[in-house]
């Protein structure tokens, strides 16, 4: 019996997420009402309030679920020979993840356009978590720069580029971005792969 309930909850959340994203394409988050979300998702208000206190909690849940999915996607292990290759692979994984459903993530970029950094923060946190984990497990740091600072430096640029790519898919396509970054990223000799 518990499994059916979990499936119903997941379906309800998915319907609410879709409705919220659809509404965000039409208007700013601040202008969206719970009743609008319920109407589009065809879920009554009492069911909405069984799961969420308000639209902010719904948005936070959506972002958290997306972040968890992204972290899982970024933690795919692939053999690389250098840290530069690893960063390029990370960027490919990020872009692949976001371009697989560009309409959803364009909606998240709309949040960014409305002076809200939730999408950027979600992408940044997931990427930073993946990079720090990889640096600590697969590389020997021969510098006096902490792994966290190295990760912060590179992840900041990567996530900003991805946000811009999501906002303007005609100007930034994944292949162009990878080519540009291949030129921009230096060979990093202070991180050595653990053999």
C-alpha positions in Angstrom: 0.0 0.0 0.0 2.9 2.4 0.8 4.3 2.1 -2.7 1.0 3.3 -4.3 1.0 6.3 -2.0 4.5 7.2 -2.9 3.7 7.0 -6.6 0.6 9.2 -6.1 2.7 11.8 -4.2 5.3 11.8 -7.0 2.7 12.2 -9.6 1.0 15.0 -7.7 4.4 16.8 -7.2 5.2 16.3 -10.9 1.9 17.8 -12.0 2.4 20.8 -9.7 6.0 21.3 -10.9 4.8 21.3 -14.6 2.0 23.7 -13.8 4.4 26.1 -12.0 7.0 25.9 -14.9 4.2 26.6 -17.5 3.0 29.6 -15.5 6.6 30.9 -15.2 6.8 31.1 -19.0 3.8 33.4 -19.0 4.4 35.6 -16.0 6.8 36.4 -13.1 6.9 34.1 -10.1 5.7 36.9 -7.9 2.5 37.1 -10.0 1.7 33.4 -9.8 -1.0 32.4 -7.3 -1.6 29.0 -5.8 -5.0 28.9 -7.4 -3.4 29.3 -10.8 -1.1 26.4 -10.1 -4.0 24.2 -9.0 -6.1 25.1 -12.0 -3.4 24.2 -14.5 -2.4 21.0 -12.7 -6.0 20.0 -12.1 -5.3 19.5 -8.4 -7.5 21.0 -5.8 -6.2 23.5 -3.3 -6.5 21.2 -0.3 -4.3 18.6 -2.0 -1.8 21.4 -2.8 -1.7 22.3 0.8 -1.3 18.7 1.9 2.1 18.8 0.2 3.2 22.4 0.3 2.6 25.4 2.6 2.8 27.9 -0.3 4.2 28.5 -3.8 7.7 29.2 -2.4 7.8 25.8 -0.8 6.7 24.3 -4.1 9.5 26.1 -5.9 12.1 25.1 -3.3 11.0 21.5 -3.7 11.3 21.7 -7.5 14.7 23.2 -7.3 15.9 20.7 -4.7 14.6 17.8 -6.8 16.4 19.2 -9.9 19.6 19.7 -7.9 19.5 16.1 -6.7 19.0 14.9 -10.3 21.8 17.1 -11.5 24.2 15.9 -8.8 23.5 12.3 -9.8 24.0 13.1 -13.5 27.4 14.8 -12.8 28.7 12.0 -10.6 29.0 9.7 -13.6 32.6 8.4 -13.6 34.5 8.7 -16.8 38.2 8.1 -17.4 40.1 11.3 -18.0 43.8 12.0 -18.3 44.0 15.5 -16.9 42.0 18.0 -14.9 41.4 20.1 -18.0 39.7 17.0 -19.6 37.7 16.6 -16.4 36.4 20.2 -16.5 35.5 19.9 -20.2 33.7 16.6 -19.4 31.9 18.3 -16.5 30.8 21.1 -18.9 29.6 18.6 -21.5 27.6 16.8 -18.8 26.0 20.1 -17.5 25.1 21.2 -21.0 23.8 17.7 -21.9 21.6 17.8 -18.8 20.1 21.2 -19.5 19.7 20.8 -23.2 17.8 17.5 -22.9 14.8 19.5 -21.8 15.6 23.1 -22.7 12.0 24.3 -22.2 12.1 23.3 -18.5 15.4 25.0 -17.9 14.5 28.1 -19.9 11.7 28.5 -17.4 14.2 28.3 -14.6 16.3 30.9 -16.5 13.2 33.1 -16.4 13.6 33.1 -12.6 17.1 34.3 -13.1 15.9 37.1 -15.3 13.5 38.2 -12.5 16.5 38.9 -10.3 16.3 35.6 -8.5 19.4 33.4 -8.4 17.7 30.1 -7.5 18.6 28.4 -10.8 22.2 29.7 -10.7 22.5 28.5 -7.1 21.1 25.1 -7.8 23.5 24.6 -10.7 26.4 26.0 -8.8 25.9 23.9 -5.7 25.5 20.7 -7.7 28.6 21.4 -9.8 30.7 22.4 -6.8 29.7 19.3 -4.9 30.7 17.1 -7.9 34.0 18.9 -8.5 35.2 18.9 -4.9 34.3 15.2 -4.6 36.3 14.5 -7.7 39.3 16.6 -6.7 39.5 14.9 -3.3 39.1 11.4 -4.6 41.0 11.4 -7.9 43.7 14.1 -7.8 46.8 15.0 -5.7 46.9 18.7 -5.2 50.6 19.8 -5.5 49.9 23.5 -4.8 49.1 25.4 -1.6 45.7 26.3 -2.9 42.9 24.4 -1.2 40.7 22.1 -3.3 37.6 24.2 -2.4 39.2 27.4 -3.8 40.2 25.6 -7.0 36.7 24.2 -7.4 35.1 27.6 -6.6 37.2 29.3 -9.3 36.3 27.0 -12.1 32.7 26.2 -11.2 31.9 29.9 -11.0 32.7 30.3 -14.7 31.2 27.1 -15.8 27.8 27.7 -14.2 27.6 31.3 -15.4 28.3 30.2 -19.0 25.6 27.5 -18.6 23.0 30.0 -17.4 23.8 32.3 -20.3 23.5 29.3 -22.7 20.1 28.4 -21.3 18.9 32.0 -21.6 20.1 32.3 -25.3 20.2 28.9 -26.9 20.5 30.4 -30.4 23.7 32.3 -29.5 25.3 29.6 -27.3 25.2 26.1 -28.6 26.9 23.3 -26.6 29.6 22.6 -29.3 30.6 26.2 -29.5 30.8 26.5 -25.8 33.0 23.4 -25.5 35.3 24.7 -28.3 35.7 28.1 -26.6 36.4 26.6 -23.2 38.9 24.1 -24.6 40.9 27.2 -25.7 40.3 29.1 -22.5 41.0 26.4 -19.9 44.8 26.0 -19.3 46.6 22.8 -18.7 46.6 22.6 -14.9 49.9 21.1 -13.7 49.3 21.5 -9.9 46.7 18.7 -9.9 48.0 15.3 -10.7 45.7 12.3 -11.2 46.0 9.5 -8.6 47.1 6.4 -10.3 
